């Protein structure tokens, strides 16, 4: 019974943390059409609302670790294992996009508090990388839902 409870908790944490991460990712993606054409000063004012969002990194650690736990605990259930591995791959793809495109734009703009000459290129990179990351997070959520539906009921 203890192992089943651990499995349930891991699944809950994986689904819940992925849902919260997806919410944040979708917020970025859905605001893109309204922000992409803003003039420089207005864009930098709007970007100030993201101060402190780096704390979501803790949530991503929970998301990653809980998915690994689900894959390990569900390894005897092929549908759970492979769907969770696919979710992990989508999560890692989202993180790759963040570290390759989004993070360098944050650094170059000092988290959108400094305006470099190439700010519009950095804006486009930041906005479209968030849209790609949101897509990957959505795919991770979908794969986790498939894993949950594949679970054998005790």
Secondary structure, DSSP 8 states (H G I E B T S, - for coil): -HHHHHHHHHHHHHHHHHHHHHHHHHHHHHHHHHHTT--HHHHHHHHGGGTTGGGHHHHHHHHHHHHHHHHHHTTTSHHHHHHHHHHHHHHHHHHHHIIIIIHHHHHHTTTTTS--TTHHHHHHHHHHHHHHHHHHHHHHHHHHHHHHHH----
